[in-house]
Amino acid sequence: MPGFVIEYHRRTGEKKVTEFGQQDGYKRAVKARLAQERTNHDPDVEIVALMGSSLDALKQTHSRYFMADRTAQNV
C-alpha cells in the first residue's frame, strides 16, 4: 500500500504531499518524515506519515489536512 508524507502548516492550511509507491511505501514515508522532522524548526508545521490506498482515500480519512482544498473549491 502506498505511503504518504504530509507537511502541513497549521496556520495557513498549506501543505506538501509526497507519495511513496506500493513497494515499502509506508516504511519509506516514515523514514522521510523522520528526516524532515530533524530539519523542521517551525512549531506550526506538522509532518505526518500516513498509509492509504490512495490520496483520495486519505482526503476522506484525514480530511483536516485537506480543508483548504475544500474551501477553495467552494469559492
N, CA, C, O and CB atoms as a CASP TS submission, in Angstrom:
PFRMAT TS
TARGET T0000
AUTHOR 0000-0000-0000
METHOD Language model
MODEL 1
PARENT N/A
ATOM      1  N   MET     1       0.853  -1.176   0.000  1.00  0.00           N
ATOM      2  CA  MET     1       0.000   0.000   0.000  1.00  0.00           C
ATOM      3  C   MET     1       0.903   1.244   0.000  1.00  0.00           C
ATOM      4  O   MET     1       1.946   1.252   0.655  1.00  0.00           O
ATOM      5  CB  MET     1      -0.973  -0.005   1.237  1.00  0.00           C
ATOM      6  N   PRO     2       0.512   2.270  -0.718  1.00  0.00           N
ATOM      7  CA  PRO     2       1.339   3.482  -0.773  1.00  0.00           C
ATOM      8  C   PRO     2       1.455   4.167   0.587  1.00  0.00           C
ATOM      9  O   PRO     2       0.573   4.067   1.440  1.00  0.00           O
ATOM     10  CB  PRO     2       0.763   4.458  -1.787  1.00  0.00           C
ATOM     11  N   GLY     3       2.561   4.857   0.753  1.00  0.00           N
ATOM     12  CA  GLY     3       2.766   5.699   1.923  1.00  0.00           C
ATOM     13  C   GLY     3       2.799   7.152   1.476  1.00  0.00           C
ATOM     14  O   GLY     3       3.140   7.454   0.332  1.00  0.00           O
ATOM     15  N   PHE     4       2.448   8.033   2.373  1.00  0.00           N
ATOM     16  CA  PHE     4       2.402   9.459   2.063  1.00  0.00           C
ATOM     17  C   PHE     4       3.025  10.243   3.208  1.00  0.00           C
ATOM     18  O   PHE     4       2.877   9.877   4.374  1.00  0.00           O
ATOM     19  CB  PHE     4       0.946   9.927   1.807  1.00  0.00           C
ATOM     20  N   VAL     5       3.718  11.318   2.873  1.00  0.00           N
ATOM     21  CA  VAL     5       4.179  12.273   3.875  1.00  0.00           C
ATOM     22  C   VAL     5       3.461  13.576   3.587  1.00  0.00           C
ATOM     23  O   VAL     5       3.467  14.077   2.462  1.00  0.00           O
ATOM     24  CB  VAL     5       5.750  12.452   3.850  1.00  0.00           C
ATOM     25  N   ILE     6       2.845  14.113   4.624  1.00  0.00           N
ATOM     26  CA  ILE     6       2.181  15.401   4.503  1.00  0.00           C
ATOM     27  C   ILE     6       2.900  16.376   5.423  1.00  0.00           C
ATOM     28  O   ILE     6       3.019  16.146   6.626  1.00  0.00           O
ATOM     29  CB  ILE     6       0.656  15.301   4.854  1.00  0.00           C
ATOM     30  N   GLU     7       3.368  17.452   4.844  1.00  0.00           N
ATOM     31  CA  GLU     7       3.953  18.561   5.597  1.00  0.00           C
ATOM     32  C   GLU     7       2.881  19.645   5.613  1.00  0.00           C
ATOM     33  O   GLU     7       2.601  20.266   4.588  1.00  0.00           O
ATOM     34  CB  GLU     7       5.329  19.082   4.953  1.00  0.00           C
ATOM     35  N   TYR     8       2.292  19.866   6.764  1.00  0.00           N
ATOM     36  CA  TYR     8       1.098  20.701   6.888  1.00  0.00           C
ATOM     37  C   TYR     8       1.377  21.905   7.779  1.00  0.00           C
ATOM     38  O   TYR     8       1.839  21.751   8.910  1.00  0.00           O
ATOM     39  CB  TYR     8      -0.079  19.884   7.451  1.00  0.00           C
ATOM     40  N   HIS     9       1.099  23.099   7.272  1.00  0.00           N
ATOM     41  CA  HIS     9       1.263  24.320   8.049  1.00  0.00           C
ATOM     42  C   HIS     9      -0.075  24.637   8.701  1.00  0.00           C
ATOM     43  O   HIS     9      -1.045  24.976   8.024  1.00  0.00           O
ATOM     44  CB  HIS     9       1.760  25.510   7.156  1.00  0.00           C
ATOM     45  N   ARG    10      -0.114  24.524  10.005  1.00  0.00           N
ATOM     46  CA  ARG    10      -1.378  24.648  10.741  1.00  0.00           C
ATOM     47  C   ARG    10      -2.067  26.001  10.554  1.00  0.00           C
ATOM     48  O   ARG    10      -3.292  26.051  10.440  1.00  0.00           O
ATOM     49  CB  ARG    10      -1.131  24.422  12.207  1.00  0.00           C
ATOM     50  N   ARG    11      -1.319  27.074  10.521  1.00  0.00           N
ATOM     51  CA  ARG    11      -1.938  28.407  10.447  1.00  0.00           C
ATOM     52  C   ARG    11      -2.509  28.725   9.075  1.00  0.00           C
ATOM     53  O   ARG    11      -3.575  29.331   8.970  1.00  0.00           O
ATOM     54  CB  ARG    11      -0.930  29.461  10.819  1.00  0.00           C
ATOM     55  N   THR    12      -1.809  28.322   8.025  1.00  0.00           N
ATOM     56  CA  THR    12      -2.238  28.698   6.677  1.00  0.00           C
ATOM     57  C   THR    12      -3.026  27.608   5.958  1.00  0.00           C
ATOM     58  O   THR    12      -3.751  27.893   5.004  1.00  0.00           O
ATOM     59  CB  THR    12      -1.041  29.062   5.855  1.00  0.00           C
ATOM     60  N   GLY    13      -2.889  26.366   6.407  1.00  0.00           N
ATOM     61  CA  GLY    13      -3.531  25.254   5.716  1.00  0.00           C
ATOM     62  C   GLY    13      -2.751  24.778   4.503  1.00  0.00           C
ATOM     63  O   GLY    13      -3.169  23.848   3.814  1.00  0.00           O
ATOM     64  N   GLU    14      -1.606  25.425   4.240  1.00  0.00           N
ATOM     65  CA  GLU    14      -0.782  24.981   3.108  1.00  0.00           C
ATOM     66  C   GLU    14      -0.183  23.618   3.428  1.00  0.00           C
ATOM     67  O   GLU    14       0.090  23.293   4.584  1.00  0.00           O
ATOM     68  CB  GLU    14       0.345  26.015   2.791  1.00  0.00           C
ATOM     69  N   LYS    15       0.012  22.835   2.379  1.00  0.00           N
ATOM     70  CA  LYS    15       0.573  21.509   2.588  1.00  0.00           C
ATOM     71  C   LYS    15       1.397  21.084   1.390  1.00  0.00           C
ATOM     72  O   LYS    15       1.240  21.585   0.277  1.00  0.00           O
ATOM     73  CB  LYS    15      -0.531  20.493   2.858  1.00  0.00           C
ATOM     74  N   LYS    16       2.274  20.146   1.663  1.00  0.00           N
ATOM     75  CA  LYS    16       3.039  19.493   0.604  1.00  0.00           C
ATOM     76  C   LYS    16       2.853  18.001   0.829  1.00  0.00           C
ATOM     77  O   LYS    16       3.114  17.494   1.920  1.00  0.00           O
ATOM     78  CB  LYS    16       4.580  19.914   0.617  1.00  0.00           C
ATOM     79  N   VAL    17       2.402  17.299  -0.202  1.00  0.00           N
ATOM     80  CA  VAL    17       2.164  15.864  -0.107  1.00  0.00           C
ATOM     81  C   VAL    17       3.164  15.141  -1.000  1.00  0.00           C
ATOM     82  O   VAL    17       3.309  15.463  -2.179  1.00  0.00           O
ATOM     83  CB  VAL    17       0.703  15.509  -0.507  1.00  0.00           C
ATOM     84  N   THR    18       3.845  14.168  -0.424  1.00  0.00           N
ATOM     85  CA  THR    18       4.773  13.329  -1.179  1.00  0.00           C
ATOM     86  C   THR    18       4.280  11.896  -1.094  1.00  0.00           C
ATOM     87  O   THR    18       4.019  11.386  -0.004  1.00  0.00           O
ATOM     88  CB  THR    18       6.239  13.457  -0.638  1.00  0.00           C
ATOM     89  N   GLU    19       4.152  11.249  -2.239  1.00  0.00           N
ATOM     90  CA  GLU    19       3.671   9.865  -2.275  1.00  0.00           C
ATOM     91  C   GLU    19       4.829   8.916  -2.504  1.00  0.00           C
ATOM     92  O   GLU    19       5.721   9.180  -3.309  1.00  0.00           O
ATOM     93  CB  GLU    19       2.608   9.681  -3.372  1.00  0.00           C
ATOM     94  N   PHE    20       4.801   7.810  -1.784  1.00  0.00           N
ATOM     95  CA  PHE    20       5.778   6.736  -1.945  1.00  0.00           C
ATOM     96  C   PHE    20       5.012   5.509  -2.418  1.00  0.00           C
ATOM     97  O   PHE    20       4.002   5.140  -1.819  1.00  0.00           O
ATOM     98  CB  PHE    20       6.567   6.448  -0.602  1.00  0.00           C
ATOM     99  N   GLY    21       5.478   4.882  -3.475  1.00  0.00           N
ATOM    100  CA  GLY    21       4.758   3.817  -4.159  1.00  0.00           C
ATOM    101  C   GLY    21       4.430   2.593  -3.330  1.00  0.00           C
ATOM    102  O   GLY    21       4.681   2.544  -2.126  1.00  0.00           O
ATOM    103  N   GLN    22       3.870   1.620  -3.996  1.00  0.00           N
ATOM    104  CA  GLN    22       3.369   0.402  -3.365  1.00  0.00           C
ATOM    105  C   GLN    22       4.440  -0.358  -2.581  1.00  0.00           C
ATOM    106  O   GLN    22       4.198  -0.793  -1.455  1.00  0.00           O
ATOM    107  CB  GLN    22       2.782  -0.501  -4.412  1.00  0.00           C
ATOM    108  N   GLN    23       5.613  -0.516  -3.174  1.00  0.00           N
ATOM    109  CA  GLN    23       6.667  -1.331  -2.571  1.00  0.00           C
ATOM    110  C   GLN    23       7.307  -0.600  -1.391  1.00  0.00           C
ATOM    111  O   GLN    23       8.013   0.388  -1.593  1.00  0.00           O
ATOM    112  CB  GLN    23       7.737  -1.690  -3.621  1.00  0.00           C
ATOM    113  N   ASP    24       7.074  -1.062  -0.180  1.00  0.00           N
ATOM    114  CA  ASP    24       7.632  -0.459   1.037  1.00  0.00           C
ATOM    115  C   ASP    24       7.278   1.024   1.163  1.00  0.00           C
ATOM    116  O   ASP    24       8.042   1.792   1.748  1.00  0.00           O
ATOM    117  CB  ASP    24       9.149  -0.627   1.054  1.00  0.00           C
ATOM    118  N   GLY    25       6.153   1.425   0.632  1.00  0.00           N
ATOM    119  CA  GLY    25       5.780   2.837   0.619  1.00  0.00           C
ATOM    120  C   GLY    25       5.677   3.454   1.993  1.00  0.00           C
ATOM    121  O   GLY    25       6.188   4.551   2.221  1.00  0.00           O
ATOM    122  N   TYR    26       5.017   2.761   2.921  1.00  0.00           N
ATOM    123  CA  TYR    26       4.850   3.348   4.253  1.00  0.00           C
ATOM    124  C   TYR    26       6.188   3.403   4.992  1.00  0.00           C
ATOM    125  O   TYR    26       6.476   4.383   5.679  1.00  0.00           O
ATOM    126  CB  TYR    26       3.822   2.540   5.072  1.00  0.00           C
ATOM    127  N   LYS    27       6.987   2.378   4.858  1.00  0.00           N
ATOM    128  CA  LYS    27       8.305   2.356   5.508  1.00  0.00           C
ATOM    129  C   LYS    27       9.167   3.518   5.006  1.00  0.00           C
ATOM    130  O   LYS    27       9.831   4.190   5.795  1.00  0.00           O
ATOM    131  CB  LYS    27       9.021   1.003   5.246  1.00  0.00           C
ATOM    132  N   ARG    28       9.155   3.745   3.712  1.00  0.00           N
ATOM    133  CA  ARG    28       9.924   4.861   3.142  1.00  0.00           C
ATOM    134  C   ARG    28       9.344   6.205   3.566  1.00  0.00           C
ATOM    135  O   ARG    28      10.083   7.165   3.784  1.00  0.00           O
ATOM    136  CB  ARG    28       9.952   4.765   1.610  1.00  0.00           C
ATOM    137  N   ALA    29       8.020   6.270   3.682  1.00  0.00           N
ATOM    138  CA  ALA    29       7.372   7.517   4.122  1.00  0.00           C
ATOM    139  C   ALA    29       7.770   7.854   5.557  1.00  0.00           C
ATOM    140  O   ALA    29       8.018   9.017   5.875  1.00  0.00           O
ATOM    141  CB  ALA    29       5.833   7.399   4.012  1.00  0.00           C
ATOM    142  N   VAL    30       7.832   6.852   6.415  1.00  0.00           N
ATOM    143  CA  VAL    30       8.220   7.093   7.808  1.00  0.00           C
ATOM    144  C   VAL    30       9.661   7.590   7.868  1.00  0.00           C
ATOM    145  O   VAL    30       9.960   8.517   8.621  1.00  0.00           O
ATOM    146  CB  VAL    30       8.057   5.806   8.655  1.00  0.00           C
ATOM    147  N   LYS    31      10.544   6.996   7.097  1.00  0.00           N
ATOM    148  CA  LYS    31      11.942   7.448   7.073  1.00  0.00           C
ATOM    149  C   LYS    31      12.035   8.892   6.582  1.00  0.00           C
ATOM    150  O   LYS    31      12.801   9.690   7.123  1.00  0.00           O
ATOM    151  CB  LYS    31      12.794   6.525   6.173  1.00  0.00           C
ATOM    152  N   ALA    32      11.258   9.218   5.562  1.00  0.00           N
ATOM    153  CA  ALA    32      11.264  10.585   5.037  1.00  0.00           C
ATOM    154  C   ALA    32      10.712  11.564   6.068  1.00  0.00           C
ATOM    155  O   ALA    32      11.243  12.663   6.226  1.00  0.00           O
ATOM    156  CB  ALA    32      10.444  10.668   3.739  1.00  0.00           C
ATOM    157  N   ARG    33       9.653  11.172   6.770  1.00  0.00           N
ATOM    158  CA  ARG    33       9.079  12.034   7.812  1.00  0.00           C
ATOM    159  C   ARG    33      10.100  12.319   8.904  1.00  0.00           C
ATOM    160  O   ARG    33      10.251  13.463   9.333  1.00  0.00           O
ATOM    161  CB  ARG    33       7.827  11.386   8.422  1.00  0.00           C
ATOM    162  N   LEU    34      10.791  11.296   9.349  1.00  0.00           N
ATOM    163  CA  LEU    34      11.799  11.476  10.397  1.00  0.00           C
ATOM    164  C   LEU    34      12.911  12.418   9.938  1.00  0.00           C
ATOM    165  O   LEU    34      13.377  13.261  10.704  1.00  0.00           O
ATOM    166  CB  LEU    34      12.395  10.120  10.805  1.00  0.00           C
ATOM    167  N   ALA    35      13.325  12.269   8.695  1.00  0.00           N
ATOM    168  CA  ALA    35      14.370  13.151   8.156  1.00  0.00           C
ATOM    169  C   ALA    35      13.879  14.598   8.094  1.00  0.00           C
ATOM    170  O   ALA    35      14.621  15.520   8.433  1.00  0.00           O
ATOM    171  CB  ALA    35      14.806  12.677   6.748  1.00  0.00           C
ATOM    172  N   GLN    36      12.638  14.800   7.665  1.00  0.00           N
ATOM    173  CA  GLN    36      12.086  16.150   7.586  1.00  0.00           C
ATOM    174  C   GLN    36      11.931  16.764   8.972  1.00  0.00           C
ATOM    175  O   GLN    36      12.174  17.957   9.151  1.00  0.00           O
ATOM    176  CB  GLN    36      10.737  16.132   6.866  1.00  0.00           C
ATOM    177  N   GLU    37      11.533  15.969   9.944  1.00  0.00           N
ATOM    178  CA  GLU    37      11.353  16.488  11.293  1.00  0.00           C
ATOM    179  C   GLU    37      12.674  16.961  11.893  1.00  0.00           C
ATOM    180  O   GLU    37      12.696  17.907  12.681  1.00  0.00           O
ATOM    181  CB  GLU    37      10.728  15.425  12.183  1.00  0.00           C
ATOM    182  N   ARG    38      13.762  16.315  11.527  1.00  0.00           N
ATOM    183  CA  ARG    38      15.068  16.723  12.046  1.00  0.00           C
ATOM    184  C   ARG    38      15.452  18.120  11.583  1.00  0.00           C
ATOM    185  O   ARG    38      16.178  18.826  12.283  1.00  0.00           O
ATOM    186  CB  ARG    38      16.136  15.731  11.619  1.00  0.00           C
ATOM    187  N   THR    39      14.976  18.526  10.419  1.00  0.00           N
ATOM    188  CA  THR    39      15.353  19.838   9.884  1.00  0.00           C
ATOM    189  C   THR    39      14.257  20.890  10.039  1.00  0.00           C
ATOM    190  O   THR    39      14.482  22.062   9.734  1.00  0.00           O
ATOM    191  CB  THR    39      15.712  19.708   8.427  1.00  0.00           C
ATOM    192  N   ASN    40      13.090  20.495  10.503  1.00  0.00           N
ATOM    193  CA  ASN    40      11.982  21.437  10.682  1.00  0.00           C
ATOM    194  C   ASN    40      12.116  22.136  12.032  1.00  0.00           C
ATOM    195  O   ASN    40      12.230  21.485  13.071  1.00  0.00           O
ATOM    196  CB  ASN    40      10.612  20.708  10.578  1.00  0.00           C
ATOM    197  N   HIS    41      12.101  23.460  12.005  1.00  0.00           N
ATOM    198  CA  HIS    41      12.186  24.235  13.241  1.00  0.00           C
ATOM    199  C   HIS    41      10.962  25.126  13.437  1.00  0.00           C
ATOM    200  O   HIS    41      10.949  25.981  14.322  1.00  0.00           O
ATOM    201  CB  HIS    41      13.450  25.084  13.240  1.00  0.00           C
ATOM    202  N   ASP    42       9.954  24.929  12.626  1.00  0.00           N
ATOM    203  CA  ASP    42       8.735  25.724  12.716  1.00  0.00           C
ATOM    204  C   ASP    42       7.686  24.943  13.517  1.00  0.00           C
ATOM    205  O   ASP    42       7.214  23.903  13.058  1.00  0.00           O
ATOM    206  CB  ASP    42       8.197  26.083  11.292  1.00  0.00           C
ATOM    207  N   PRO    43       7.319  25.426  14.699  1.00  0.00           N
ATOM    208  CA  PRO    43       6.343  24.690  15.508  1.00  0.00           C
ATOM    209  C   PRO    43       4.945  24.644  14.887  1.00  0.00           C
ATOM    210  O   PRO    43       4.104  23.858  15.324  1.00  0.00           O
ATOM    211  CB  PRO    43       6.257  25.311  16.878  1.00  0.00           C
ATOM    212  N   ASP    44       4.690  25.468  13.881  1.00  0.00           N
ATOM    213  CA  ASP    44       3.392  25.451  13.208  1.00  0.00           C
ATOM    214  C   ASP    44       3.329  24.444  12.062  1.00  0.00           C
ATOM    215  O   ASP    44       2.283  24.277  11.434  1.00  0.00           O
ATOM    216  CB  ASP    44       3.074  26.829  12.685  1.00  0.00           C
ATOM    217  N   VAL    45       4.440  23.778  11.792  1.00  0.00           N
ATOM    218  CA  VAL    45       4.461  22.781  10.724  1.00  0.00           C
ATOM    219  C   VAL    45       4.367  21.394  11.338  1.00  0.00           C
ATOM    220  O   VAL    45       5.160  21.013  12.199  1.00  0.00           O
ATOM    221  CB  VAL    45       5.744  22.913   9.856  1.00  0.00           C
ATOM    222  N   GLU    46       3.388  20.664  10.874  1.00  0.00           N
ATOM    223  CA  GLU    46       3.166  19.286  11.308  1.00  0.00           C
ATOM    224  C   GLU    46       3.568  18.371  10.162  1.00  0.00           C
ATOM    225  O   GLU    46       3.161  18.585   9.020  1.00  0.00           O
ATOM    226  CB  GLU    46       1.671  19.044  11.734  1.00  0.00           C
ATOM    227  N   ILE    47       4.362  17.357  10.461  1.00  0.00           N
ATOM    228  CA  ILE    47       4.797  16.411   9.431  1.00  0.00           C
ATOM    229  C   ILE    47       4.301  15.035   9.847  1.00  0.00           C
ATOM    230  O   ILE    47       4.608  14.553  10.938  1.00  0.00           O
ATOM    231  CB  ILE    47       6.367  16.425   9.244  1.00  0.00           C
ATOM    232  N   VAL    48       3.525  14.406   8.959  1.00  0.00           N
ATOM    233  CA  VAL    48       2.947  13.103   9.276  1.00  0.00           C
ATOM    234  C   VAL    48       3.232  12.119   8.153  1.00  0.00           C
ATOM    235  O   VAL    48       3.337  12.495   6.986  1.00  0.00           O
ATOM    236  CB  VAL    48       1.430  13.219   9.514  1.00  0.00           C
ATOM    237  N   ALA    49       3.355  10.858   8.527  1.00  0.00           N
ATOM    238  CA  ALA    49       3.454   9.765   7.553  1.00  0.00           C
ATOM    239  C   ALA    49       2.161   8.963   7.675  1.00  0.00           C
ATOM    240  O   ALA    49       1.759   8.573   8.771  1.00  0.00           O
ATOM    241  CB  ALA    49       4.742   8.851   7.804  1.00  0.00           C
ATOM    242  N   LEU    50       1.527   8.728   6.550  1.00  0.00           N
ATOM    243  CA  LEU    50       0.260   8.012   6.533  1.00  0.00           C
ATOM    244  C   LEU    50       0.299   6.920   5.476  1.00  0.00           C
ATOM    245  O   LEU    50       1.067   6.988   4.517  1.00  0.00           O
ATOM    246  CB  LEU    50      -0.911   8.975   6.272  1.00  0.00           C
ATOM    247  N   MET    51      -0.535   5.923   5.667  1.00  0.00           N
ATOM    248  CA  MET    51      -0.666   4.853   4.690  1.00  0.00           C
ATOM    249  C   MET    51      -2.127   4.806   4.260  1.00  0.00           C
ATOM    250  O   MET    51      -3.034   4.879   5.089  1.00  0.00           O
ATOM    251  CB  MET    51      -0.192   3.471   5.276  1.00  0.00           C
ATOM    252  N   GLY    52      -2.340   4.685   2.966  1.00  0.00           N
ATOM    253  CA  GLY    52      -3.696   4.596   2.463  1.00  0.00           C
ATOM    254  C   GLY    52      -3.713   4.037   1.056  1.00  0.00           C
ATOM    255  O   GLY    52      -2.684   4.005   0.381  1.00  0.00           O
ATOM    256  N   SER    53      -4.858   3.606   0.619  1.00  0.00           N
ATOM    257  CA  SER    53      -4.956   3.006  -0.712  1.00  0.00           C
ATOM    258  C   SER    53      -4.728   4.031  -1.819  1.00  0.00           C
ATOM    259  O   SER    53      -4.299   3.687  -2.920  1.00  0.00           O
ATOM    260  CB  SER    53      -6.317   2.353  -0.891  1.00  0.00           C
ATOM    261  N   SER    54      -5.022   5.306  -1.508  1.00  0.00           N
ATOM    262  CA  SER    54      -4.829   6.379  -2.485  1.00  0.00           C
ATOM    263  C   SER    54      -4.874   7.727  -1.776  1.00  0.00           C
ATOM    264  O   SER    54      -5.255   7.815  -0.609  1.00  0.00           O
ATOM    265  CB  SER    54      -5.906   6.314  -3.604  1.00  0.00           C
ATOM    266  N   LEU    55      -4.487   8.764  -2.486  1.00  0.00           N
ATOM    267  CA  LEU    55      -4.581  10.110  -1.929  1.00  0.00           C
ATOM    268  C   LEU    55      -6.041  10.473  -1.682  1.00  0.00           C
ATOM    269  O   LEU    55      -6.351  11.138  -0.693  1.00  0.00           O
ATOM    270  CB  LEU    55      -3.922  11.139  -2.872  1.00  0.00           C
ATOM    271  N   ASP    56      -6.928  10.052  -2.553  1.00  0.00           N
ATOM    272  CA  ASP    56      -8.358  10.323  -2.349  1.00  0.00           C
ATOM    273  C   ASP    56      -8.873   9.683  -1.069  1.00  0.00           C
ATOM    274  O   ASP    56      -9.711  10.260  -0.376  1.00  0.00           O
ATOM    275  CB  ASP    56      -9.170   9.817  -3.539  1.00  0.00           C
ATOM    276  N   ALA    57      -8.374   8.491  -0.755  1.00  0.00           N
ATOM    277  CA  ALA    57      -8.779   7.824   0.489  1.00  0.00           C
ATOM    278  C   ALA    57      -8.298   8.625   1.697  1.00  0.00           C
ATOM    279  O   ALA    57      -9.026   8.757   2.681  1.00  0.00           O
ATOM    280  CB  ALA    57      -8.219   6.378   0.544  1.00  0.00           C
ATOM    281  N   LEU    58      -7.087   9.157   1.631  1.00  0.00           N
ATOM    282  CA  LEU    58      -6.568   9.972   2.740  1.00  0.00           C
ATOM    283  C   LEU    58      -7.363  11.261   2.892  1.00  0.00           C
ATOM    284  O   LEU    58      -7.544  11.754   4.005  1.00  0.00           O
ATOM    285  CB  LEU    58      -5.081  10.299   2.521  1.00  0.00           C
ATOM    286  N   LYS    59      -7.830  11.798   1.795  1.00  0.00           N
ATOM    287  CA  LYS    59      -8.635  13.018   1.866  1.00  0.00           C
ATOM    288  C   LYS    59      -9.916  12.783   2.655  1.00  0.00           C
ATOM    289  O   LYS    59     -10.470  13.714   3.240  1.00  0.00           O
ATOM    290  CB  LYS    59      -8.970  13.521   0.459  1.00  0.00           C
ATOM    291  N   GLN    60     -10.381  11.550   2.671  1.00  0.00           N
ATOM    292  CA  GLN    60     -11.580  11.217   3.450  1.00  0.00           C
ATOM    293  C   GLN    60     -11.237  10.890   4.893  1.00  0.00           C
ATOM    294  O   GLN    60     -11.920  11.346   5.810  1.00  0.00           O
ATOM    295  CB  GLN    60     -12.315  10.040   2.817  1.00  0.00           C
ATOM    296  N   THR    61     -10.178  10.100   5.106  1.00  0.00           N
ATOM    297  CA  THR    61      -9.858   9.652   6.461  1.00  0.00           C
ATOM    298  C   THR    61      -9.099  10.691   7.275  1.00  0.00           C
ATOM    299  O   THR    61      -9.158  10.672   8.505  1.00  0.00           O
ATOM    300  CB  THR    61      -9.054   8.390   6.397  1.00  0.00           C
ATOM    301  N   HIS    62      -8.389  11.593   6.614  1.00  0.00           N
ATOM    302  CA  HIS    62      -7.605  12.629   7.298  1.00  0.00           C
ATOM    303  C   HIS    62      -7.944  13.996   6.705  1.00  0.00           C
ATOM    304  O   HIS    62      -7.064  14.738   6.270  1.00  0.00           O
ATOM    305  CB  HIS    62      -6.074  12.344   7.179  1.00  0.00           C
ATOM    306  N   SER    63      -9.214  14.303   6.699  1.00  0.00           N
ATOM    307  CA  SER    63      -9.718  15.470   5.977  1.00  0.00           C
ATOM    308  C   SER    63      -9.183  16.799   6.499  1.00  0.00           C
ATOM    309  O   SER    63      -9.164  17.779   5.754  1.00  0.00           O
ATOM    310  CB  SER    63     -11.208  15.486   6.039  1.00  0.00           C
ATOM    311  N   ARG    64      -8.752  16.862   7.744  1.00  0.00           N
ATOM    312  CA  ARG    64      -8.291  18.158   8.272  1.00  0.00           C
ATOM    313  C   ARG    64      -7.089  18.694   7.510  1.00  0.00           C
ATOM    314  O   ARG    64      -6.888  19.907   7.447  1.00  0.00           O
ATOM    315  CB  ARG    64      -7.938  18.029   9.749  1.00  0.00           C
ATOM    316  N   TYR    65      -6.288  17.808   6.930  1.00  0.00           N
ATOM    317  CA  TYR    65      -5.131  18.256   6.147  1.00  0.00           C
ATOM    318  C   TYR    65      -5.542  18.815   4.784  1.00  0.00           C
ATOM    319  O   TYR    65      -4.734  19.442   4.100  1.00  0.00           O
ATOM    320  CB  TYR    65      -4.151  17.102   5.954  1.00  0.00           C
ATOM    321  N   PHE    66      -6.779  18.592   4.397  1.00  0.00           N
ATOM    322  CA  PHE    66      -7.241  18.974   3.063  1.00  0.00           C
ATOM    323  C   PHE    66      -8.396  19.971   3.105  1.00  0.00           C
ATOM    324  O   PHE    66      -9.051  20.193   2.087  1.00  0.00           O
ATOM    325  CB  PHE    66      -7.662  17.743   2.293  1.00  0.00           C
ATOM    326  N   MET    67      -8.654  20.567   4.252  1.00  0.00           N
ATOM    327  CA  MET    67      -9.760  21.522   4.392  1.00  0.00           C
ATOM    328  C   MET    67      -9.578  22.733   3.479  1.00  0.00           C
ATOM    329  O   MET    67     -10.556  23.245   2.935  1.00  0.00           O
ATOM    330  CB  MET    67      -9.879  21.984   5.846  1.00  0.00           C
ATOM    331  N   ALA    68      -8.355  23.191   3.307  1.00  0.00           N
ATOM    332  CA  ALA    68      -8.111  24.353   2.439  1.00  0.00           C
ATOM    333  C   ALA    68      -8.511  24.036   1.004  1.00  0.00           C
ATOM    334  O   ALA    68      -8.981  24.919   0.287  1.00  0.00           O
ATOM    335  CB  ALA    68      -6.624  24.777   2.497  1.00  0.00           C
ATOM    336  N   ASP    69      -8.332  22.788   0.574  1.00  0.00           N
ATOM    337  CA  ASP    69      -8.736  22.383  -0.774  1.00  0.00           C
ATOM    338  C   ASP    69     -10.245  22.516  -0.929  1.00  0.00           C
ATOM    339  O   ASP    69     -10.728  23.018  -1.944  1.00  0.00           O
ATOM    340  CB  ASP    69      -8.291  20.931  -1.069  1.00  0.00           C
ATOM    341  N   ARG    70     -10.987  22.068   0.078  1.00  0.00           N
ATOM    342  CA  ARG    70     -12.442  22.142   0.003  1.00  0.00           C
ATOM    343  C   ARG    70     -12.934  23.580   0.016  1.00  0.00           C
ATOM    344  O   ARG    70     -13.874  23.924  -0.700  1.00  0.00           O
ATOM    345  CB  ARG    70     -13.066  21.374   1.151  1.00  0.00           C
ATOM    346  N   THR    71     -12.306  24.415   0.823  1.00  0.00           N
ATOM    347  CA  THR    71     -12.676  25.823   0.889  1.00  0.00           C
ATOM    348  C   THR    71     -12.451  26.497  -0.457  1.00  0.00           C
ATOM    349  O   THR    71     -13.285  27.278  -0.913  1.00  0.00           O
ATOM    350  CB  THR    71     -11.877  26.541   1.985  1.00  0.00           C
ATOM    351  N   ALA    72     -11.329  26.195  -1.090  1.00  0.00           N
ATOM    352  CA  ALA    72     -11.010  26.793  -2.393  1.00  0.00           C
ATOM    353  C   ALA    72     -12.009  26.345  -3.458  1.00  0.00           C
ATOM    354  O   ALA    72     -12.365  27.127  -4.339  1.00  0.00           O
ATOM    355  CB  ALA    72      -9.577  26.418  -2.823  1.00  0.00           C
ATOM    356  N   GLN    73     -12.461  25.098  -3.384  1.00  0.00           N
ATOM    357  CA  GLN    73     -13.416  24.595  -4.383  1.00  0.00           C
ATOM    358  C   GLN    73     -14.788  25.223  -4.223  1.00  0.00           C
ATOM    359  O   GLN    73     -15.545  25.327  -5.188  1.00  0.00           O
ATOM    360  CB  GLN    73     -13.536  23.081  -4.284  1.00  0.00           C
ATOM    361  N   ASN    74     -15.110  25.643  -3.003  1.00  0.00           N
ATOM    362  CA  ASN    74     -16.441  26.211  -2.751  1.00  0.00           C
ATOM    363  C   ASN    74     -16.502  27.710  -3.011  1.00  0.00           C
ATOM    364  O   ASN    74     -17.567  28.312  -2.872  1.00  0.00           O
ATOM    365  CB  ASN    74     -16.856  25.935  -1.325  1.00  0.00           C
ATOM    366  N   VAL    75     -15.400  28.314  -3.381  1.00  0.00           N
ATOM    367  CA  VAL    75     -15.375  29.755  -3.610  1.00  0.00           C
ATOM    368  C   VAL    75     -15.873  30.078  -4.997  1.00  0.00           C
ATOM    369  O   VAL    75     -15.926  31.248  -5.378  1.00  0.00           O
ATOM    370  CB  VAL    75     -13.968  30.313  -3.413  1.00  0.00           C
TER
END
